[in-house]
Amino acid sequence: MIVEVIAIGTELLLGEIVNSNVAVVGRRLADEGFDTHFHVTVGDNLERMVAATRQAVHRADAVILTGGIGPTQDDVTRDALCIVGDRTMERDEAHAELIRDRITRAHGSVVPSTLRMADHPSGTEPLPNRNGVALGIAMVHDGVPIFALPGVPSEMAVMLDEQVLPRLRAHAGEPTVLRSRLLRTWGWGESRVAEALDDLFATANPSIAFLVDGVEVRVRISAKAADAAAAEGLIDRVADEVHERLGPVVFGTDDETVEALLARHLDERGWRLGTIEAATLGTVASSFARTAAADTRFAGALVVPADLAVGRDPVTLIGALLDRGADTLDADVLVAVGSADGEGGADRDARRVAIGVQTPDRQAVRTVTLLGDPPRVRAYARGTALHLARLAASDVWWDD
């Protein structure tokens, strides 16, 4: 079943408020196995809201609107639904009395416009809102269920779970669940990963998608089935094939971040990590410091001037940084990051970064060329350094 989501509010279009509701609704719908092809944002304009709702009814099996059901003049979602469904406005007098009582006890009097939150199009079902006073709305137009929910996130989420999703399940008939698994990869670019998995991309269920996050390429596998166990079984078969084709390029699953895996390897060996950073401004250390193991597995960090690299080859540079770290930090594993560009720097769009890792067993250096402005180079250098540290901590090394 396809569900379209329409977020109402000019403040969303202007960027004054982050549209977090669509993320919540999208996740909830995905968990239920419902498809969402469009998220639409519309300002507080009656004509455009009517057009967006009619278009959604035409191309989806159900529609969820968030926002525009408050008491002010620009809250016109109810009016738009009256036009779409050719209905008149009615007032739920029992709910209006509840609003009067609640507002009077809190503020001593009720502004008449406040009672608009008890209005709904004729023939529709008012939906209770236990976290607020604005009624939600459930209506059917041309066989398509339409739900209007408040824009306030704390109200919207509860009503979605308690009022909307049960009705969508009943409308859909057969139960369906959607499950996804994220395989994290490092070492290959997006194009190479996509090429290796090209034929798998063509399948509809399970489906795969590629997500790029810095130096990592993530492969998301999604499957629909009648229950969670069946969906996981479909994912297992594709995940096994991905592992077979990509090998050690796949380093983690779902929430297994590079920082978490590095912390796990350090914990297994009783080692502590220290960083010496001349090209990443301490971001390697700050990333690792966010792990749960940081209190016991982090020995500290040194941030040194980037111009320490001038006139030095990468191996000499990294050696000097590691020596400084060894003299200062009580660490078993040291990670050093420095600029490998000589006097005057490199081309502004291509910078060479030297990264070295030293453990009680071995030391190795890698030089990488990174593209982009300084913040992007730092971000990519940070990710690369963390992955090289992860490999070294698990006794997997690379050629110098």
C-alpha positions in Angstrom: 0.0 0.0 0.0 1.3 3.4 -1.0 0.9 6.2 1.6 1.7 9.8 0.7 2.7 12.3 3.4 1.9 16.0 3.2 3.5 18.4 5.7 1.6 21.7 6.1 3.3 24.9 7.2 5.0 27.9 5.5 7.6 27.8 8.3 8.7 24.5 7.0 9.3 25.9 3.5 11.2 28.8 4.9 13.4 26.6 7.0 12.4 28.2 10.3 11.4 24.7 11.6 13.1 21.4 10.7 10.5 19.1 9.3 11.1 16.2 11.7 7.5 14.9 11.4 8.1 13.4 7.9 11.1 11.5 9.2 9.0 10.0 12.0 6.1 9.2 9.8 8.4 7.7 7.1 10.1 5.4 9.6 6.8 4.2 11.1 5.3 3.5 7.7 8.4 1.6 6.6 8.3 -0.5 9.7 4.7 -1.4 8.8 5.7 -2.4 5.3 3.9 0.5 3.6 5.5 2.3 0.7 6.0 6.1 0.6 6.7 7.5 -2.8 6.2 11.2 -2.1 6.8 13.5 0.9 5.2 16.9 0.0 5.5 20.2 1.9 2.9 22.8 1.3 2.6 26.3 2.8 -0.4 27.7 4.6 -2.3 28.4 1.4 -5.8 26.9 1.0 -5.7 26.6 -2.8 -2.3 24.8 -2.8 -3.3 22.5 0.0 -6.4 21.5 -1.9 -4.4 20.8 -5.0 -1.7 18.8 -3.1 -4.3 16.7 -1.4 -6.2 16.0 -4.6 -3.0 15.0 -6.3 -2.1 12.7 -3.4 -5.5 11.0 -3.5 -5.0 10.4 -7.2 -1.6 8.6 -6.8 -1.7 7.0 -3.4 -3.7 4.5 -1.4 -3.8 6.6 1.7 -2.8 10.1 2.7 -1.5 11.6 5.9 -1.4 15.3 6.5 0.5 16.9 9.4 -0.1 20.5 10.6 -2.7 23.2 10.0 -5.3 22.0 12.5 -4.6 24.6 15.2 -6.8 27.6 16.2 -5.2 30.4 14.1 -6.3 31.9 10.8 -3.6 30.2 8.9 -4.6 26.7 10.1 -6.8 25.8 7.1 -6.3 22.0 6.8 -9.9 21.4 7.9 -11.1 23.8 5.3 -9.0 22.2 2.6 -10.5 18.8 3.4 -14.0 20.2 3.2 -13.3 21.4 -0.3 -11.6 18.2 -1.4 -14.5 16.1 -0.1 -17.3 18.5 -0.9 -18.3 18.7 2.8 -19.5 21.3 5.3 -17.8 22.1 8.6 -19.2 20.6 11.8 -18.3 21.1 15.4 -17.9 18.4 17.9 -19.8 20.1 20.8 -18.6 17.6 23.4 -15.0 18.2 22.5 -15.6 22.0 22.3 -16.9 21.8 25.9 -13.8 19.9 26.9 -11.6 22.6 25.4 -13.6 25.3 27.2 -13.2 23.5 30.5 -9.5 22.9 30.0 -8.5 26.3 28.8 -10.7 28.1 31.4 -9.1 26.2 34.3 -5.6 27.1 32.9 -6.2 30.7 31.7 -9.5 31.8 33.1 -11.2 32.4 29.7 -11.4 31.0 26.2 -10.7 32.9 23.0 -13.5 31.9 20.6 -11.1 30.9 17.8 -9.7 28.2 20.1 -12.9 26.2 19.6 -12.0 25.7 15.9 -9.9 22.8 17.2 -13.2 20.9 17.8 -14.3 21.4 14.1 -14.1 18.7 11.4 -15.6 18.1 8.0 -19.1 16.6 8.0 -19.2 12.8 7.9 -15.6 12.4 9.0 -14.4 10.7 12.1 -12.8 13.0 14.8 -9.6 11.4 16.2 -8.8 11.9 19.9 -5.6 13.7 20.8 -4.4 12.7 24.3 -1.4 15.0 24.2 -3.3 18.2 23.1 -6.7 19.6 22.3 -6.8 19.7 18.5 -8.9 16.9 17.1 -7.4 14.8 14.3 -9.5 13.8 11.3 -10.1 10.6 9.5 -12.0 10.7 6.3 -12.4 8.7 3.1 -12.6 10.3 -0.3 -12.9 8.3 -3.5 -12.0 5.2 -1.5 -8.8 6.7 -0.2 -8.4 7.2 3.6 -7.1 10.7 4.5 -5.8 11.5 8.0 -5.1 15.0 9.3 -2.8 15.2 12.4 -1.4 18.1 14.4 2.0 19.5 13.4 3.2 19.4 17.0 5.6 16.4 17.0 4.6 15.1 20.5 1.0 15.1 19.5 1.5 13.9 15.9 3.6 10.8 16.9 1.1 9.5 19.5 -1.9 10.0 17.2 0.0 8.3 14.4 0.7 5.2 16.5 -2.7 5.1 18.3 -5.1 6.3 15.6 -3.7 6.1 12.1 -1.5 3.0 11.9 -4.3 0.6 13.2 -6.7 2.1 10.6 -4.1 1.7 7.8 -3.4 -1.9 8.8 -7.2 -2.6 8.6 -7.4 -0.9 5.2 -4.4 -2.8 3.8 -5.9 -6.2 4.7 -3.0 -8.6 4.7 -0.2 -7.9 7.2 3.1 -7.0 5.7 6.4 -5.9 7.4 9.4 -4.2 6.0 12.9 -4.9 7.4 16.2 -3.4 6.4 19.8 -4.1 7.1 22.7 -1.8 6.5 26.1 -3.3 5.5 28.9 -0.8 6.0 31.9 -0.9 3.6 35.2 0.9 3.4 38.0 0.8 0.9 36.1 0.8 -2.4 34.3 3.7 -4.0 30.6 3.8 -4.7 31.0 3.0 -8.4 33.1 -0.1 -7.7 30.7 -1.4 -5.0 27.7 -0.8 -7.3 29.4 -2.6 -10.2 30.2 -5.6 -8.0 26.5 -5.8 -7.0 24.9 -4.7 -10.3 22.6 -7.7 -10.8 21.4 -7.6 -7.2 20.3 -4.0 -7.7 17.8 -5.2 -10.3 15.7 -7.3 -7.8 12.6 -5.7 -6.3 12.3 -7.8 -3.1 14.8 -7.8 -1.5 15.9 -4.5 -2.9 19.3 -2.8 -2.4 20.4 0.8 -2.3 23.7 2.6 -2.0 24.4 5.3 0.5 27.6 7.3 0.7 28.8 8.8 4.0 32.2 10.2 3.8 34.8 7.5 3.1 32.2 4.8 3.6 29.7 3.2 1.2 26.7 1.6 2.8 24.6 -1.1 1.2 21.0 -1.1 2.5 19.1 -4.3 1.9 15.3 -4.1 2.4 12.7 -6.9 2.2 9.0 -7.2 2.6 7.3 -10.3 3.9 4.3 -11.4 5.9 6.3 -11.4 9.1 9.6 -10.2 10.4 11.3 -13.6 10.3 10.4 -14.2 6.7 11.7 -10.7 5.8 15.0 -11.3 7.7 15.4 -14.6 5.8 15.1 -12.8 2.5 17.7 -10.3 3.6 20.1 -13.0 4.9 20.4 -14.5 1.4 21.3 -11.2 -0.2 23.6 -10.2 2.6 25.5 -13.5 2.3 26.0 -12.7 -1.4 27.2 -9.2 -0.7 29.7 -10.5 1.8 30.9 -13.1 -0.7 31.5 -10.5 -3.4 32.9 -7.7 -1.3 34.8 -9.7 1.2 36.6 -7.7 3.9 35.4 -4.4 2.3 32.3 -5.1 4.5 33.4 -4.1 8.0 30.1 -3.7 9.9 26.3 -4.1 10.1 23.7 -1.5 11.1 25.0 0.3 14.2 28.5 -1.2 14.0 30.4 2.0 13.3 34.1 2.2 12.7 34.5 3.9 16.1 32.6 1.1 17.9 34.5 -1.6 16.2 37.9 0.1 17.0 36.8 0.3 20.6 35.9 -3.3 20.6 39.3 -4.4 19.3 41.1 -2.2 21.8 39.0 -3.6 24.6 39.7 -7.2 23.6 43.4 -6.5 23.8 43.4 -4.2 26.8 44.9 -1.4 24.7 44.4 2.3 24.9 44.3 4.7 21.9 46.1 8.0 21.5 46.1 10.4 18.6 48.5 13.0 17.2 46.8 15.2 14.7 48.4 17.8 12.4 45.8 17.7 9.6 42.5 16.7 11.3 42.4 19.3 14.2 41.5 16.7 16.8 38.5 15.2 15.0 39.8 11.6 15.1 40.0 11.9 18.9 36.6 13.5 19.2 35.0 10.8 17.1 36.4 8.1 19.2 35.6 9.9 22.5 31.9 9.5 21.7 32.1 5.7 22.1 31.0 4.0 25.3 34.6 2.6 25.8 36.3 6.0 25.6 36.5 6.3 29.4 38.8 3.3 29.6 40.3 3.0 26.1 41.2 6.6 25.3 44.7 7.8 26.4 44.4 11.4 25.0 45.2 13.5 22.0 47.7 16.0 20.8 46.8 18.6 18.2 49.9 20.1 16.6 50.4 22.8 13.9 49.9 21.6 10.3 53.1 23.3 9.2 55.1 20.7 11.0 54.8 18.8 7.7 56.6 21.3 5.6 59.7 19.9 3.9 59.3 16.4 5.3 58.5 13.2 3.4 55.5 11.2 4.7 57.4 8.5 6.6 59.6 11.1 8.3 56.7 13.3 9.2 54.7 10.4 10.7 57.7 9.1 12.5 58.1 12.6 14.2 54.5 12.7 15.1 54.5 9.2 16.6 57.6 9.9 18.6 56.0 13.0 20.0 52.9 11.0 20.9 55.0 8.2 22.5 56.7 10.8 24.7 53.5 12.4 25.9 50.6 9.8 25.8 50.4 6.6 27.7 48.9 4.8 24.8 49.3 1.3 23.3 48.0 2.4 19.9 49.0 5.7 18.4 47.4 7.3 15.3 49.2 10.1 13.6 47.7 12.3 10.8 49.7 15.0 9.0 49.8 16.9 5.8 52.1 15.3 3.2 52.2 18.4 1.0 55.5 20.3 0.9 56.4 23.9 0.9 53.5 26.1 -0.4 51.0 23.3 -0.2 49.3 21.3 -2.9 46.7 22.1 -5.4 43.7 23.5 -3.5 41.5 20.7 -4.8 43.9 17.8 -4.1 45.7 17.4 -0.8 48.0 14.6 0.3 47.5 13.3 3.8 49.9 10.9 5.6 48.4 8.6 8.2 50.4 6.3 10.5 49.4 3.7 13.1 51.6 2.2 15.7 50.8 -0.7 18.0 53.0 -2.7 20.3 53.6 -5.1 17.4 54.1 -2.9 14.3 54.0 0.5 12.6 52.8 1.4 9.2 52.1 4.5 7.1 49.7 5.3 4.3 49.5 8.4 2.1 46.2 9.3 0.5 45.2 12.1 -1.9 41.9 13.7 -0.9 39.8 16.2 -2.9 37.9 19.2 -1.8 38.1 22.1 0.6 39.9 21.8 4.0 36.7 20.8 6.0 36.0 18.0 3.5 39.7 16.9 3.5 39.7 16.8 7.3 36.5 14.7 7.3 37.8 12.2 4.9 41.2 12.0 6.6 39.4 11.4 9.9 37.4 8.5 8.5 40.5 7.0 6.8 42.5 7.3 10.0 39.8 5.6 12.1 39.6 2.7 9.6 43.4 2.2 9.5 43.4 2.2 13.3 40.6 -0.4 13.3 42.6 -2.7 11.0 45.8 -2.3 13.0 44.0 -3.0 16.3 42.7 -6.3 14.8 46.2 -7.1 13.5 45.3 -6.5 9.8 47.8 -4.3 8.1 48.5 -2.7 4.7 51.5 -2.2 2.6 53.6 0.8 3.6 
